[in-house]
Amino acid sequence: MTFYYVKIFHILSFVSWMAMLFYMPRLFVYHAEHISNKGFCDVVKIQEEKLFNFIGYPALICTFISGIWLLYLEPSFLSGGGWMHAKILIVVLLALYHFSLYRYMIAFREDRCKKSGKFFRAYNEVPTLALIIITILVILKPF
């Protein structure tokens, strides 16, 4: 029974983390496209900080802890095929993406980010692709 509660917690943590990964680049689009409006940018900076620090970072930690806990409870996931290894790789890449968002947030905070709204619109597609791949791996277990 513990396994299912941990799995529920893992899914809820992952969904929360993905919400931040989806929305933060969208805030960066607004920030980049309204860079000359100081009042607007001051508000967006607060939103970025709160989203990252109070939703994104805790959700990342909870996702990793619950994922490791699931592997501890069901170690056969690691020997049942390569799908879990591929999923873990995608999650590690998502964590790197997460910290790249942190770097952009700091650059915006310090008024030194020169990336365009168009760049962040494209960058916003990374977590979507990761989510699609992870979902396929978990449901179909193709290898």
Secondary structure as the mmCIF struct_conf table of DSSP 4:
data_model
#
loop_
_struct_conf.conf_type_id
_struct_conf.id
_struct_conf.beg_label_comp_id
_struct_conf.beg_label_asym_id
_struct_conf.beg_label_seq_id
_struct_conf.end_label_comp_id
_struct_conf.end_label_asym_id
_struct_conf.end_label_seq_id
HELX_RH_AL_P HELX_RH_AL_P1 THR A 2 GLU A 33
TURN_TY1_P TURN_TY1_P1 HIS A 34 SER A 36
HELX_RH_AL_P HELX_RH_AL_P2 LYS A 38 LYS A 50
HELX_RH_PI_P HELX_RH_PI_P1 LEU A 51 GLY A 56
HELX_RH_AL_P HELX_RH_AL_P3 TYR A 57 LEU A 73
HELX_RH_3T_P HELX_RH_3T_P1 PRO A 75 LEU A 78
TURN_TY1_P TURN_TY1_P2 SER A 79 SER A 79
BEND BEND1 GLY A 80 GLY A 80
TURN_TY1_P TURN_TY1_P3 GLY A 82 GLY A 82
HELX_RH_AL_P HELX_RH_AL_P4 TRP A 83 ARG A 109
TURN_TY1_P TURN_TY1_P4 GLU A 110 ASP A 111
HELX_RH_AL_P HELX_RH_AL_P5 GLY A 117 TYR A 123
TURN_TY1_P TURN_TY1_P5 ASN A 124 GLU A 125
HELX_RH_AL_P HELX_RH_AL_P6 VAL A 126 LEU A 140
#
